[in-house]
């Protein structure tokens, strides 16, 4: 009970930050650009179905039910007669108007999703602002949450962190006020994104507090699920357990990257190891995210000076990536080359850097190309220094 109260206090404190009087109506033009965009690929790699998809399904199901699908012709005639006798023309007009607004809102949401899929983010933003306005007019609680969630994620992936923060808080406020439990995975996922936003904004205390809230809430939730009687261990419960555990892995992965960026290497290594264990158990040894985590953990070990352990781990990741056809194999090869460089195995380092460079160019990953070329320059500098040292030593002899 005490732990639950602490988590709720943390969540409320997080939500209260930057709250303004016009939180619910956020201007489409009032967006501050962040210095760095937030990558969305890492989230997708954990193979989580967004918890907000169920909200979208509920909205569509409600529309289908109101559309009268599945009923026989006789029942429709009977219902029409009853409706005519019970409602005045004015009531019917109001109902028709509300239905029209809801249909328009759902169409706008569909257009927004399609625009996002096509990469037309500005158009998607316009559709979402229209949709959320209609959702408020029709008092459609689920549509409000879903619209704000999409808007927040859109701002998040574009690096508009201040705007995303306000939108995530708006969505969370509606969810919590509507009775959604504070440890619901959708709430935790939004809390995690808020924590990553604070990390990007160098709000260290808020970031750590947010990450802690997410991990502790999910760990407590998983512990409760373990204690369920055998007769309650249904397929649905198993799906929830896996989804919750994957979300915990994502939280640990995100916190590890944050801690590594602040050179808290021991803590980062522990988080990466725990995330790797979860990913291996839930998604398999050759899953792309498992291999990325192996490489990330190897990088931390390398930074700690454990070059041999790092080399073993990253080599294993590279070998598995070759057999599994990992889409980012060039990244793993680049990490392997970097670790070999730090071990002084310069020829091997060049060989793997060159292989990584070719694959990165084929993949069109310019950022990786730039990093690999920097690595090759570092190898050349080290080789030149070794040659110079040898010449000086020979001259002295």
C-alpha positions in Angstrom: 0.0 0.0 0.0 2.8 2.4 0.9 4.7 1.7 -2.3 1.5 2.3 -4.3 1.0 5.7 -2.6 4.6 6.6 -3.3 4.2 5.7 -7.0 0.9 7.7 -7.3 2.6 10.7 -5.6 5.5 10.5 -8.1 3.0 10.2 -11.0 1.0 13.2 -9.8 4.1 15.3 -9.3 5.3 14.4 -12.8 1.9 15.3 -14.3 1.8 18.6 -12.4 5.0 19.9 -14.0 4.5 22.5 -16.7 0.7 22.2 -16.4 -0.9 25.3 -17.8 -4.5 26.5 -17.9 -4.9 25.6 -21.6 -3.5 22.1 -21.4 -6.5 20.5 -23.2 -6.5 23.0 -26.1 -2.9 23.1 -27.4 -2.4 25.4 -30.3 -1.2 23.6 -33.5 1.3 26.3 -34.1 2.8 26.5 -30.6 5.5 23.9 -31.0 9.1 24.3 -29.9 11.7 22.4 -31.7 14.1 20.3 -29.7 17.7 20.1 -30.4 17.7 16.4 -31.2 14.9 14.2 -32.5 13.8 11.2 -30.5 14.2 8.0 -32.4 11.2 5.7 -32.5 12.8 2.6 -34.0 14.0 1.4 -30.6 10.5 1.2 -29.3 9.2 -0.7 -32.2 12.0 -3.3 -31.9 10.6 -4.6 -28.7 7.6 -5.8 -30.7 5.0 -4.3 -28.5 1.5 -3.7 -29.8 0.6 -0.2 -28.5 -1.9 -0.3 -25.7 -3.7 2.5 -27.5 -4.7 0.2 -30.3 -7.3 -1.3 -28.1 -8.8 2.2 -27.6 -9.0 2.6 -31.4 -10.7 -0.8 -31.7 -13.2 0.2 -29.0 -14.0 3.4 -31.0 -14.5 1.4 -34.2 -16.6 -1.3 -32.5 -18.9 1.4 -31.0 -19.4 2.9 -34.4 -20.2 -0.5 -35.9 -22.7 -1.2 -33.2 -24.4 2.1 -33.8 -24.4 1.4 -37.5 -26.8 -1.5 -37.0 -24.6 -4.2 -38.5 -25.7 -7.8 -38.1 -29.4 -7.3 -37.6 -32.2 -8.7 -39.7 -34.4 -6.5 -41.9 -37.5 -7.2 -39.7 -35.7 -6.1 -36.5 -34.5 -2.9 -38.2 -38.1 -2.1 -39.2 -39.3 -2.8 -35.7 -36.6 -0.6 -34.2 -37.4 2.2 -36.6 -41.1 2.1 -35.5 -40.1 2.1 -31.8 -37.7 4.9 -32.3 -40.3 6.9 -34.1 -42.8 6.5 -31.3 -40.2 7.3 -28.5 -38.3 10.2 -29.9 -39.3 13.6 -31.2 -38.0 15.0 -34.4 -35.7 17.3 -32.5 -34.1 14.4 -30.6 -33.5 12.5 -33.8 -31.9 15.6 -35.4 -29.6 15.9 -32.4 -28.7 12.2 -32.5 -28.1 12.4 -36.3 -25.8 15.4 -35.8 -23.8 13.6 -33.1 -23.5 10.6 -35.3 -22.3 12.7 -38.1 -19.6 14.3 -35.9 -18.5 10.9 -34.7 -18.2 9.5 -38.2 -16.2 12.6 -39.3 -13.9 12.2 -36.3 -13.2 8.5 -37.1 -12.5 9.4 -40.7 -10.1 12.1 -39.6 -8.3 9.6 -37.3 -8.0 7.1 -40.2 -6.6 9.9 -42.4 -4.1 10.8 -39.7 -2.9 7.2 -39.3 -2.5 6.9 -43.1 -0.6 10.2 -43.3 1.7 9.1 -40.5 2.3 5.8 -42.3 3.2 7.7 -45.5 5.5 10.1 -43.6 3.2 13.1 -44.2 3.5 14.3 -40.7 2.2 17.9 -41.2 -1.0 16.6 -42.7 -1.3 14.0 -39.9 -1.0 16.8 -37.4 -3.8 18.8 -39.0 -6.2 15.8 -39.1 -5.5 15.0 -35.5 -6.2 18.6 -34.3 -9.5 18.5 -36.1 -10.3 15.0 -34.6 -9.5 16.0 -31.0 -11.8 19.0 -31.4 -14.7 16.8 -32.5 -13.9 14.3 -29.8 -14.3 17.1 -27.2 -17.5 18.3 -28.8 -19.0 14.8 -28.7 -17.6 14.0 -25.2 -16.0 10.8 -26.6 -13.5 10.0 -23.8 -11.7 7.2 -25.6 -11.3 9.3 -28.8 -9.9 12.2 -26.8 -7.3 9.9 -25.3 -6.5 8.2 -28.6 -6.2 11.5 -30.4 -3.9 13.0 -27.8 -1.8 9.8 -27.7 -1.3 10.0 -31.5 -0.5 13.7 -31.3 2.0 13.2 -28.5 3.8 10.4 -30.3 3.9 12.4 -33.5 5.5 15.3 -31.7 7.8 12.9 -29.9 9.3 11.3 -33.0 9.7 14.8 -34.5 11.8 15.9 -31.6 9.2 18.5 -30.4 9.7 17.5 -26.8 8.0 20.3 -25.0 4.9 19.9 -27.1 5.0 16.1 -26.7 5.3 16.4 -22.9 2.2 18.5 -22.7 0.2 16.1 -25.0 1.3 13.0 -23.1 0.2 14.6 -19.8 -3.1 15.6 -21.3 -3.7 12.0 -22.5 -2.6 10.6 -19.1 -4.8 13.0 -17.2 -7.9 11.9 -19.2 -7.0 8.2 -18.7 -6.4 8.5 -14.9 -9.6 10.6 -14.4 -11.5 8.0 -16.4 -10.5 5.3 -13.9 -7.5 3.8 -15.8 -5.2 2.2 -13.1 -1.9 3.9 -12.6 0.0 0.7 -13.4 -1.9 0.2 -16.7 0.7 -0.5 -19.4 -0.6 2.4 -21.4 0.0 4.8 -18.5 3.5 3.3 -17.9 4.4 3.6 -21.6 3.5 7.3 -21.6 5.4 7.8 -18.3 8.4 6.2 -19.9 8.2 8.6 -22.8 8.0 11.5 -20.4 11.1 10.2 -18.6 13.0 10.0 -21.9 11.9 13.6 -22.7 13.3 14.7 -19.3 16.5 12.8 -20.1 16.8 14.7 -23.4 16.1 18.0 -21.6 18.8 17.2 -19.0 16.2 17.2 -16.2 18.2 14.5 -14.3 16.0 14.3 -11.2 12.8 14.0 -13.1 14.2 11.5 -15.6 15.5 9.2 -12.8 12.2 9.5 -10.9 10.3 8.7 -14.0 12.4 5.7 -14.9 12.1 4.5 -11.3 8.3 4.8 -11.3 8.1 2.8 -14.5 10.4 0.0 -13.5 9.0 -0.4 -10.0 5.4 -0.3 -11.1 6.0 -3.0 -13.7 8.0 -5.2 -11.4 5.2 -4.9 -8.8 2.6 -5.8 -11.4 4.6 -8.8 -12.6 4.9 -10.0 -9.0 1.1 -9.8 -8.5 0.6 -11.8 -11.7 2.9 -14.5 -10.4 0.7 -14.9 -7.3 -2.5 -15.5 -9.3 -4.1 -18.9 -8.7 -3.6 -21.5 -11.4 -7.2 -21.3 -12.6 -6.8 -17.6 -13.3 -3.7 -18.2 -15.5 -5.5 -17.7 -18.8 -4.2 -17.0 -22.3 -5.2 -13.4 -21.8 -3.2 -13.2 -18.6 -0.2 -14.8 -20.3 -0.4 -12.2 -23.1 -0.6 -9.4 -20.5 2.4 -10.9 -18.6 4.5 -11.0 -21.8 3.4 -7.5 -22.8 4.2 -6.2 -19.3 7.6 -7.9 -19.3 8.6 -6.5 -22.7 7.6 -3.1 -21.5 9.8 -3.5 -18.5 12.6 -4.5 -20.8 12.1 -1.4 -22.8 12.2 0.7 -19.6 15.5 -0.9 -18.6 16.9 -0.4 -22.1 15.9 3.3 -22.1 17.3 3.9 -18.6 20.5 2.1 -19.5 21.1 4.5 -22.5 20.4 7.5 -20.3 22.8 6.3 -17.6 25.5 5.4 -20.1 25.2 8.9 -21.5 26.0 10.2 -18.0 28.9 7.7 -17.7 27.1 5.8 -14.9 28.5 2.7 -16.4 28.0 0.1 -13.6 24.3 1.0 -13.4 24.0 1.1 -17.2 25.6 -2.3 -17.5 23.1 -3.8 -14.9 20.1 -2.3 -16.7 21.4 -3.6 -20.1 22.0 -7.1 -18.7 18.5 -7.2 -17.2 16.9 -5.9 -20.4 18.9 -8.5 -22.4 17.7 -11.3 -20.1 14.1 -10.3 -20.7 14.6 -10.0 -24.4 16.3 -13.4 -24.7 13.5 -15.1 -22.7 10.6 -13.4 -24.4 11.8 -12.8 -28.0 14.6 -15.3 -28.5 18.3 -15.3 -28.9 18.4 -14.2 -32.6 15.7 -11.5 -32.3 17.0 -8.1 -33.7 16.5 -6.4 -30.3 18.4 -9.1 -28.5 21.4 -8.7 -30.7 21.3 -4.9 -30.3 21.3 -5.2 -26.5 24.2 -7.6 -26.7 26.1 -5.1 -28.7 25.1 -2.2 -26.4 26.2 -4.2 -23.3 29.5 -5.0 -25.0 30.0 -1.3 -25.6 29.6 -0.6 -21.9 32.0 -3.4 -21.0 34.5 -1.9 -23.5 34.1 1.5 -21.9 34.7 -0.1 -18.5 38.0 -1.5 -19.8 36.7 -5.1 -20.0 37.8 -5.4 -23.6 38.0 -9.2 -23.7 34.5 -9.7 -22.3 33.2 -7.0 -24.6 34.8 -8.7 -27.6 33.3 -12.1 -26.8 29.8 -10.6 -26.5 29.9 -8.4 -29.6 31.4 -11.2 -31.7 28.5 -13.5 -30.6 26.1 -10.8 -31.6 27.7 -10.4 -35.0 27.7 -14.1 -35.7 24.1 -14.4 -34.8 23.2 -11.4 -36.9 24.8 -13.0 -39.9 22.7 -16.1 -39.6 19.5 -14.2 -38.8 19.9 -11.5 -41.4 19.8 -8.6 -38.9 18.7 -5.3 -40.6 21.3 -3.3 -38.7 24.2 -5.7 -39.1 26.5 -2.7 -40.1 25.9 -1.2 -36.6 27.0 -4.4 -34.9 30.0 -4.7 -37.1 31.0 -1.1 -36.4 30.8 -1.8 -32.7 33.0 -4.9 -33.1 35.5 -2.9 -35.1 35.6 -0.2 -32.4 36.3 -2.8 -29.7 39.0 -4.4 -31.7 40.5 -0.9 -32.1 40.6 -0.4 -28.4 42.3 -3.8 -28.0 45.0 -2.7 -30.5 44.0 -5.3 -33.2 44.1 -2.6 -35.9 44.1 -4.8 -39.0 41.1 -6.7 -37.8 39.5 -3.4 -36.9 40.0 -2.0 -40.4 38.6 -5.2 -42.0 35.3 -5.0 -40.0 35.0 -1.3 -40.4 35.2 -1.7 -44.1 32.6 -4.4 -44.1 30.4 -2.2 -41.9 30.9 0.8 -44.2 29.8 -1.1 -47.3 26.6 -2.4 -45.6 25.8 1.0 -44.1 26.0 2.6 -47.6 23.8 -0.1 -49.0 21.3 0.5 -46.2 21.4 4.3 -46.8 22.4 4.9 -43.1 24.4 8.1 -43.4 24.8 8.5 -39.7 26.4 5.1 -39.4 28.6 5.9 -42.5 29.9 9.0 -40.8 30.6 7.2 -37.5 32.4 4.3 -39.3 34.5 6.8 -41.2 35.4 8.5 -38.0 36.5 5.1 -36.7 38.7 4.5 -39.7 40.3 7.8 -39.2 41.0 6.9 -35.6 42.6 3.6 -36.7 44.8 5.5 -39.2 45.8 8.0 -36.5 46.8 5.1 -34.2 48.7 3.3 -36.9 50.6 6.5 -37.8 51.4 7.0 -34.1 52.7 3.4 -33.8 54.8 3.9 -37.0 56.3 7.1 -35.5 57.0 5.5 -32.2 58.8 2.6 -34.0 60.9 5.0 -36.0 61.9 7.0 -33.0 62.8 3.8 -31.1 64.9 2.6 -34.1 66.7 6.0 -34.3 67.5 5.8 -30.6 68.9 2.3 -31.0 
